[in-house]
Amino acid sequence: MGDAQTNTGWGRVRRFDAGWLYLAAGGVVFGAVALIPADEDAAAAEAQVVVAGVWADHEAHRLERYAEYLDALERQDPTLIASLAAMNLRLAPAGKQVLPIGSRASLTETDASLFDEIEPPAPASPTPPEPVDSILAGLARGERSRLALAAGAVLCMLIGLLPPVRGSR
C-alpha cells in the first residue's frame, strides 16, 4: 500500500486532507469577524439616510407652506389680513365683533401666533434596524472577543495550510 493512497477494488483513492476543514472553518470565522460589524455599520448608515430623507421631505413641505403664506400676504389676501388683524390687533371688520377675552390672565395665555397653523407636524422617525442577535455576532462586536476570534481564525487557516502528515511505512 502507498503512503497517501490505498488500493481498493475500485481503483486508487486519495485520502482526504483534514487541513481543508481547518482552512474553511478559519476562513468562515475570519469572514464573519470582518463582515458582521461592517454589515451592521452599513445598516445603521442606511437608516440615517432614510431619516435624513424623511426630514428633508418635512422641510420641503414646510417651505411650501411658508411660501403659500408669504404669497397670500404679498397678495394682501382679505381673509388673511382680517385674520391677522383679529388675532394680533384685536380688530374686527366693520359690522363684525371680536370675541372678548374674559380676564387679563387669559390674555397672556392666548397665543396670537399663526406659526402653529403654518408649521406642519413633525414626522415620525423610522425605527432603527435591529442588530443580529447571535453568539457569533455578539463575539464579532466585542473588542477583545473580536481580536480572539480573528486570531483563532488565522491559527486555523495556518493549521490548514500545513502539509499533511505522512504515516510511517
CNS distance restraints for C-alpha pairs under 8 A (distance, minus, plus):
assign (resid   1 and name CA) (resid   5 and name CA) 7.15 0.50 0.50
assign (resid   1 and name CA) (resid   6 and name CA) 5.83 0.50 0.50
assign (resid   1 and name CA) (resid   7 and name CA) 6.59 0.50 0.50
assign (resid   2 and name CA) (resid   6 and name CA) 6.08 0.50 0.50
assign (resid   2 and name CA) (resid   7 and name CA) 7.93 0.50 0.50
assign (resid   3 and name CA) (resid 166 and name CA) 6.63 0.50 0.50
assign (resid   3 and name CA) (resid 167 and name CA) 6.69 0.50 0.50
assign (resid   3 and name CA) (resid 169 and name CA) 7.42 0.50 0.50
assign (resid   4 and name CA) (resid  14 and name CA) 6.28 0.50 0.50
assign (resid   4 and name CA) (resid  15 and name CA) 6.00 0.50 0.50
assign (resid   4 and name CA) (resid 166 and name CA) 7.10 0.50 0.50
assign (resid   5 and name CA) (resid  12 and name CA) 6.50 0.50 0.50
assign (resid   5 and name CA) (resid  13 and name CA) 5.83 0.50 0.50
assign (resid   5 and name CA) (resid  14 and name CA) 4.85 0.50 0.50
assign (resid   5 and name CA) (resid  15 and name CA) 6.17 0.50 0.50
assign (resid   6 and name CA) (resid  12 and name CA) 5.91 0.50 0.50
assign (resid   6 and name CA) (resid  13 and name CA) 5.86 0.50 0.50
assign (resid   6 and name CA) (resid  14 and name CA) 6.90 0.50 0.50
assign (resid   6 and name CA) (resid  15 and name CA) 7.83 0.50 0.50
assign (resid   7 and name CA) (resid  11 and name CA) 5.99 0.50 0.50
assign (resid   7 and name CA) (resid  12 and name CA) 4.92 0.50 0.50
assign (resid   7 and name CA) (resid  13 and name CA) 6.84 0.50 0.50
assign (resid   8 and name CA) (resid  12 and name CA) 6.28 0.50 0.50
assign (resid   8 and name CA) (resid  13 and name CA) 7.50 0.50 0.50
assign (resid  17 and name CA) (resid 164 and name CA) 6.53 0.50 0.50
assign (resid  18 and name CA) (resid  22 and name CA) 7.01 0.50 0.50
assign (resid  18 and name CA) (resid 160 and name CA) 7.52 0.50 0.50
assign (resid  19 and name CA) (resid  23 and name CA) 6.18 0.50 0.50
assign (resid  19 and name CA) (resid 159 and name CA) 6.64 0.50 0.50
assign (resid  19 and name CA) (resid 160 and name CA) 3.85 0.50 0.50
assign (resid  19 and name CA) (resid 161 and name CA) 6.46 0.50 0.50
assign (resid  19 and name CA) (resid 162 and name CA) 7.16 0.50 0.50
assign (resid  19 and name CA) (resid 163 and name CA) 7.96 0.50 0.50
assign (resid  19 and name CA) (resid 164 and name CA) 7.21 0.50 0.50
assign (resid  20 and name CA) (resid  24 and name CA) 6.01 0.50 0.50
assign (resid  20 and name CA) (resid 160 and name CA) 5.67 0.50 0.50
assign (resid  20 and name CA) (resid 161 and name CA) 7.87 0.50 0.50
assign (resid  21 and name CA) (resid  25 and name CA) 6.03 0.50 0.50
assign (resid  21 and name CA) (resid 160 and name CA) 7.04 0.50 0.50
assign (resid  22 and name CA) (resid  26 and name CA) 5.95 0.50 0.50
assign (resid  22 and name CA) (resid 156 and name CA) 5.15 0.50 0.50
assign (resid  22 and name CA) (resid 157 and name CA) 5.91 0.50 0.50
assign (resid  22 and name CA) (resid 159 and name CA) 6.55 0.50 0.50
assign (resid  22 and name CA) (resid 160 and name CA) 4.75 0.50 0.50
assign (resid  23 and name CA) (resid  27 and name CA) 6.07 0.50 0.50
assign (resid  23 and name CA) (resid 156 and name CA) 6.13 0.50 0.50
assign (resid  23 and name CA) (resid 157 and name CA) 4.35 0.50 0.50
assign (resid  23 and name CA) (resid 158 and name CA) 7.45 0.50 0.50
assign (resid  23 and name CA) (resid 159 and name CA) 7.38 0.50 0.50
assign (resid  23 and name CA) (resid 160 and name CA) 4.53 0.50 0.50
assign (resid  23 and name CA) (resid 161 and name CA) 6.89 0.50 0.50
assign (resid  24 and name CA) (resid  28 and name CA) 6.15 0.50 0.50
assign (resid  24 and name CA) (resid 157 and name CA) 7.50 0.50 0.50
assign (resid  25 and name CA) (resid  29 and name CA) 6.20 0.50 0.50
assign (resid  25 and name CA) (resid 153 and name CA) 7.40 0.50 0.50
assign (resid  25 and name CA) (resid 156 and name CA) 7.15 0.50 0.50
assign (resid  25 and name CA) (resid 157 and name CA) 7.75 0.50 0.50
assign (resid  26 and name CA) (resid  30 and name CA) 5.95 0.50 0.50
assign (resid  26 and name CA) (resid 152 and name CA) 7.38 0.50 0.50
assign (resid  26 and name CA) (resid 153 and name CA) 4.05 0.50 0.50
assign (resid  26 and name CA) (resid 154 and name CA) 6.22 0.50 0.50
assign (resid  26 and name CA) (resid 155 and name CA) 7.47 0.50 0.50
assign (resid  26 and name CA) (resid 156 and name CA) 4.96 0.50 0.50
assign (resid  26 and name CA) (resid 157 and name CA) 5.07 0.50 0.50
assign (resid  27 and name CA) (resid  31 and name CA) 5.95 0.50 0.50
assign (resid  27 and name CA) (resid 153 and name CA) 6.61 0.50 0.50
assign (resid  27 and name CA) (resid 154 and name CA) 7.94 0.50 0.50
assign (resid  27 and name CA) (resid 157 and name CA) 6.77 0.50 0.50
assign (resid  28 and name CA) (resid  32 and name CA) 6.15 0.50 0.50
assign (resid  29 and name CA) (resid  33 and name CA) 6.19 0.50 0.50
assign (resid  29 and name CA) (resid 149 and name CA) 7.17 0.50 0.50
assign (resid  29 and name CA) (resid 150 and name CA) 7.43 0.50 0.50
assign (resid  29 and name CA) (resid 153 and name CA) 5.81 0.50 0.50
assign (resid  30 and name CA) (resid  34 and name CA) 6.31 0.50 0.50
assign (resid  30 and name CA) (resid 149 and name CA) 7.29 0.50 0.50
assign (resid  30 and name CA) (resid 150 and name CA) 5.59 0.50 0.50
assign (resid  30 and name CA) (resid 153 and name CA) 5.39 0.50 0.50
assign (resid  30 and name CA) (resid 154 and name CA) 7.31 0.50 0.50
assign (resid  31 and name CA) (resid  35 and name CA) 5.82 0.50 0.50
assign (resid  32 and name CA) (resid  36 and name CA) 5.53 0.50 0.50
assign (resid  32 and name CA) (resid 136 and name CA) 7.86 0.50 0.50
assign (resid  32 and name CA) (resid 137 and name CA) 7.92 0.50 0.50
assign (resid  32 and name CA) (resid 140 and name CA) 7.20 0.50 0.50
assign (resid  33 and name CA) (resid  37 and name CA) 7.24 0.50 0.50
assign (resid  33 and name CA) (resid 140 and name CA) 5.02 0.50 0.50
assign (resid  33 and name CA) (resid 146 and name CA) 6.42 0.50 0.50
assign (resid  33 and name CA) (resid 149 and name CA) 7.03 0.50 0.50
assign (resid  33 and name CA) (resid 150 and name CA) 6.55 0.50 0.50
assign (resid  34 and name CA) (resid  38 and name CA) 6.69 0.50 0.50
assign (resid  34 and name CA) (resid 140 and name CA) 7.95 0.50 0.50
assign (resid  35 and name CA) (resid  39 and name CA) 5.89 0.50 0.50
assign (resid  36 and name CA) (resid  40 and name CA) 6.29 0.50 0.50
assign (resid  36 and name CA) (resid 137 and name CA) 6.42 0.50 0.50
assign (resid  36 and name CA) (resid 140 and name CA) 6.81 0.50 0.50
assign (resid  36 and name CA) (resid 141 and name CA) 7.82 0.50 0.50
assign (resid  37 and name CA) (resid  41 and name CA) 6.14 0.50 0.50
assign (resid  37 and name CA) (resid 137 and name CA) 7.97 0.50 0.50
assign (resid  37 and name CA) (resid 140 and name CA) 6.90 0.50 0.50
assign (resid  37 and name CA) (resid 141 and name CA) 6.19 0.50 0.50
assign (resid  38 and name CA) (resid  42 and name CA) 6.15 0.50 0.50
assign (resid  39 and name CA) (resid  43 and name CA) 6.16 0.50 0.50
assign (resid  40 and name CA) (resid  44 and name CA) 6.19 0.50 0.50
assign (resid  40 and name CA) (resid 131 and name CA) 6.65 0.50 0.50
assign (resid  41 and name CA) (resid  45 and name CA) 6.18 0.50 0.50
assign (resid  42 and name CA) (resid  46 and name CA) 6.16 0.50 0.50
assign (resid  43 and name CA) (resid  47 and name CA) 6.19 0.50 0.50
assign (resid  43 and name CA) (resid 129 and name CA) 6.84 0.50 0.50
assign (resid  44 and name CA) (resid  48 and name CA) 6.30 0.50 0.50
assign (resid  44 and name CA) (resid 128 and name CA) 7.23 0.50 0.50
assign (resid  44 and name CA) (resid 129 and name CA) 6.93 0.50 0.50
assign (resid  45 and name CA) (resid  49 and name CA) 6.31 0.50 0.50
assign (resid  46 and name CA) (resid  50 and name CA) 6.33 0.50 0.50
assign (resid  47 and name CA) (resid  51 and name CA) 6.26 0.50 0.50
assign (resid  47 and name CA) (resid 126 and name CA) 7.92 0.50 0.50
assign (resid  47 and name CA) (resid 128 and name CA) 6.08 0.50 0.50
assign (resid  47 and name CA) (resid 129 and name CA) 7.09 0.50 0.50
assign (resid  48 and name CA) (resid  52 and name CA) 6.05 0.50 0.50
assign (resid  49 and name CA) (resid  53 and name CA) 6.13 0.50 0.50
assign (resid  50 and name CA) (resid  54 and name CA) 6.29 0.50 0.50
assign (resid  50 and name CA) (resid 126 and name CA) 7.63 0.50 0.50
assign (resid  51 and name CA) (resid  55 and name CA) 6.30 0.50 0.50
assign (resid  51 and name CA) (resid 125 and name CA) 6.33 0.50 0.50
assign (resid  51 and name CA) (resid 126 and name CA) 6.58 0.50 0.50
assign (resid  52 and name CA) (resid  56 and name CA) 6.00 0.50 0.50
assign (resid  53 and name CA) (resid  57 and name CA) 6.17 0.50 0.50
assign (resid  54 and name CA) (resid  58 and name CA) 6.26 0.50 0.50
assign (resid  54 and name CA) (resid 123 and name CA) 7.16 0.50 0.50
assign (resid  54 and name CA) (resid 125 and name CA) 7.53 0.50 0.50
assign (resid  55 and name CA) (resid  59 and name CA) 6.13 0.50 0.50
assign (resid  55 and name CA) (resid 123 and name CA) 7.21 0.50 0.50
assign (resid  56 and name CA) (resid  60 and name CA) 6.17 0.50 0.50
assign (resid  57 and name CA) (resid  61 and name CA) 6.18 0.50 0.50
assign (resid  58 and name CA) (resid  62 and name CA) 6.10 0.50 0.50
assign (resid  58 and name CA) (resid 120 and name CA) 7.72 0.50 0.50
assign (resid  58 and name CA) (resid 122 and name CA) 7.36 0.50 0.50
assign (resid  58 and name CA) (resid 123 and name CA) 6.81 0.50 0.50
assign (resid  59 and name CA) (resid  63 and name CA) 6.12 0.50 0.50
assign (resid  60 and name CA) (resid  64 and name CA) 6.28 0.50 0.50
assign (resid  61 and name CA) (resid  65 and name CA) 6.35 0.50 0.50
assign (resid  61 and name CA) (resid 120 and name CA) 7.48 0.50 0.50
assign (resid  62 and name CA) (resid  66 and name CA) 6.31 0.50 0.50
assign (resid  62 and name CA) (resid 118 and name CA) 7.81 0.50 0.50
assign (resid  62 and name CA) (resid 119 and name CA) 6.31 0.50 0.50
assign (resid  62 and name CA) (resid 120 and name CA) 6.14 0.50 0.50
assign (resid  63 and name CA) (resid  67 and name CA) 6.00 0.50 0.50
assign (resid  64 and name CA) (resid  68 and name CA) 6.19 0.50 0.50
assign (resid  65 and name CA) (resid  69 and name CA) 6.25 0.50 0.50
assign (resid  65 and name CA) (resid 118 and name CA) 6.16 0.50 0.50
assign (resid  65 and name CA) (resid 119 and name CA) 7.47 0.50 0.50
assign (resid  66 and name CA) (resid  70 and name CA) 6.08 0.50 0.50
assign (resid  66 and name CA) (resid 118 and name CA) 6.66 0.50 0.50
assign (resid  67 and name CA) (resid  71 and name CA) 6.00 0.50 0.50
assign (resid  68 and name CA) (resid  72 and name CA) 6.17 0.50 0.50
assign (resid  69 and name CA) (resid  73 and name CA) 6.16 0.50 0.50
assign (resid  69 and name CA) (resid 118 and name CA) 7.62 0.50 0.50
assign (resid  70 and name CA) (resid  74 and name CA) 6.08 0.50 0.50
assign (resid  71 and name CA) (resid  75 and name CA) 6.09 0.50 0.50
assign (resid  72 and name CA) (resid  76 and name CA) 6.04 0.50 0.50
assign (resid  72 and name CA) (resid  77 and name CA) 5.30 0.50 0.50
assign (resid  72 and name CA) (resid  80 and name CA) 7.10 0.50 0.50
assign (resid  73 and name CA) (resid  77 and name CA) 6.23 0.50 0.50
assign (resid  73 and name CA) (resid  80 and name CA) 7.06 0.50 0.50
assign (resid  73 and name CA) (resid  81 and name CA) 7.52 0.50 0.50
assign (resid  76 and name CA) (resid  80 and name CA) 7.37 0.50 0.50
assign (resid  76 and name CA) (resid  81 and name CA) 6.52 0.50 0.50
assign (resid  77 and name CA) (resid  81 and name CA) 6.16 0.50 0.50
assign (resid  78 and name CA) (resid  82 and name CA) 6.01 0.50 0.50
assign (resid  79 and name CA) (resid  83 and name CA) 6.08 0.50 0.50
assign (resid  80 and name CA) (resid  84 and name CA) 6.07 0.50 0.50
assign (resid  81 and name CA) (resid  85 and name CA) 6.11 0.50 0.50
assign (resid  82 and name CA) (resid  86 and name CA) 6.05 0.50 0.50
assign (resid  82 and name CA) (resid  92 and name CA) 7.21 0.50 0.50
assign (resid  82 and name CA) (resid  93 and name CA) 7.04 0.50 0.50
assign (resid  83 and name CA) (resid  87 and name CA) 6.03 0.50 0.50
assign (resid  84 and name CA) (resid  88 and name CA) 5.74 0.50 0.50
assign (resid  84 and name CA) (resid  89 and name CA) 7.51 0.50 0.50
assign (resid  85 and name CA) (resid  89 and name CA) 5.06 0.50 0.50
assign (resid  85 and name CA) (resid  90 and name CA) 6.21 0.50 0.50
assign (resid  85 and name CA) (resid  91 and name CA) 5.33 0.50 0.50
assign (resid  85 and name CA) (resid  92 and name CA) 6.99 0.50 0.50
assign (resid  86 and name CA) (resid  90 and name CA) 4.51 0.50 0.50
assign (resid  86 and name CA) (resid  91 and name CA) 4.76 0.50 0.50
assign (resid  86 and name CA) (resid  92 and name CA) 5.63 0.50 0.50
assign (resid  86 and name CA) (resid  98 and name CA) 6.77 0.50 0.50
assign (resid  87 and name CA) (resid  91 and name CA) 7.79 0.50 0.50
assign (resid  87 and name CA) (resid 112 and name CA) 5.41 0.50 0.50
assign (resid  87 and name CA) (resid 113 and name CA) 7.89 0.50 0.50
assign (resid  88 and name CA) (resid 112 and name CA) 5.55 0.50 0.50
assign (resid  88 and name CA) (resid 113 and name CA) 7.81 0.50 0.50
assign (resid  90 and name CA) (resid  98 and name CA) 6.57 0.50 0.50
assign (resid  91 and name CA) (resid  98 and name CA) 6.79 0.50 0.50
assign (resid  92 and name CA) (resid  96 and name CA) 5.79 0.50 0.50
assign (resid  92 and name CA) (resid  97 and name CA) 5.64 0.50 0.50
assign (resid  92 and name CA) (resid  98 and name CA) 5.67 0.50 0.50
assign (resid  93 and name CA) (resid  97 and name CA) 7.60 0.50 0.50
assign (resid 101 and name CA) (resid 106 and name CA) 6.90 0.50 0.50
assign (resid 101 and name CA) (resid 107 and name CA) 6.52 0.50 0.50
assign (resid 102 and name CA) (resid 106 and name CA) 6.82 0.50 0.50
assign (resid 102 and name CA) (resid 107 and name CA) 7.99 0.50 0.50
assign (resid 103 and name CA) (resid 107 and name CA) 6.62 0.50 0.50
assign (resid 104 and name CA) (resid 108 and name CA) 6.80 0.50 0.50
assign (resid 105 and name CA) (resid 109 and name CA) 6.58 0.50 0.50
assign (resid 106 and name CA) (resid 110 and name CA) 6.14 0.50 0.50
assign (resid 114 and name CA) (resid 118 and name CA) 6.43 0.50 0.50
assign (resid 115 and name CA) (resid 119 and name CA) 5.73 0.50 0.50
assign (resid 132 and name CA) (resid 137 and name CA) 6.43 0.50 0.50
assign (resid 133 and name CA) (resid 137 and name CA) 6.59 0.50 0.50
assign (resid 133 and name CA) (resid 138 and name CA) 7.06 0.50 0.50
assign (resid 134 and name CA) (resid 138 and name CA) 6.10 0.50 0.50
assign (resid 135 and name CA) (resid 139 and name CA) 6.15 0.50 0.50
assign (resid 136 and name CA) (resid 140 and name CA) 6.02 0.50 0.50
assign (resid 137 and name CA) (resid 141 and name CA) 6.18 0.50 0.50
assign (resid 138 and name CA) (resid 142 and name CA) 6.55 0.50 0.50
assign (resid 139 and name CA) (resid 145 and name CA) 5.26 0.50 0.50
assign (resid 139 and name CA) (resid 146 and name CA) 5.85 0.50 0.50
assign (resid 139 and name CA) (resid 149 and name CA) 7.61 0.50 0.50
assign (resid 140 and name CA) (resid 145 and name CA) 6.63 0.50 0.50
assign (resid 140 and name CA) (resid 146 and name CA) 4.69 0.50 0.50
assign (resid 140 and name CA) (resid 149 and name CA) 7.36 0.50 0.50
assign (resid 141 and name CA) (resid 145 and name CA) 7.71 0.50 0.50
assign (resid 141 and name CA) (resid 146 and name CA) 6.37 0.50 0.50
assign (resid 142 and name CA) (resid 146 and name CA) 5.53 0.50 0.50
assign (resid 143 and name CA) (resid 147 and name CA) 6.50 0.50 0.50
assign (resid 144 and name CA) (resid 148 and name CA) 6.22 0.50 0.50
assign (resid 145 and name CA) (resid 149 and name CA) 6.02 0.50 0.50
assign (resid 146 and name CA) (resid 150 and name CA) 6.15 0.50 0.50
assign (resid 147 and name CA) (resid 151 and name CA) 6.13 0.50 0.50
assign (resid 148 and name CA) (resid 152 and name CA) 6.04 0.50 0.50
assign (resid 149 and name CA) (resid 153 and name CA) 6.03 0.50 0.50
assign (resid 150 and name CA) (resid 154 and name CA) 6.18 0.50 0.50
assign (resid 151 and name CA) (resid 155 and name CA) 6.13 0.50 0.50
assign (resid 152 and name CA) (resid 156 and name CA) 6.16 0.50 0.50
assign (resid 153 and name CA) (resid 157 and name CA) 6.22 0.50 0.50
assign (resid 154 and name CA) (resid 158 and name CA) 6.11 0.50 0.50
assign (resid 155 and name CA) (resid 159 and name CA) 6.20 0.50 0.50
assign (resid 156 and name CA) (resid 160 and name CA) 6.09 0.50 0.50
assign (resid 157 and name CA) (resid 161 and name CA) 6.22 0.50 0.50
assign (resid 158 and name CA) (resid 162 and name CA) 6.55 0.50 0.50
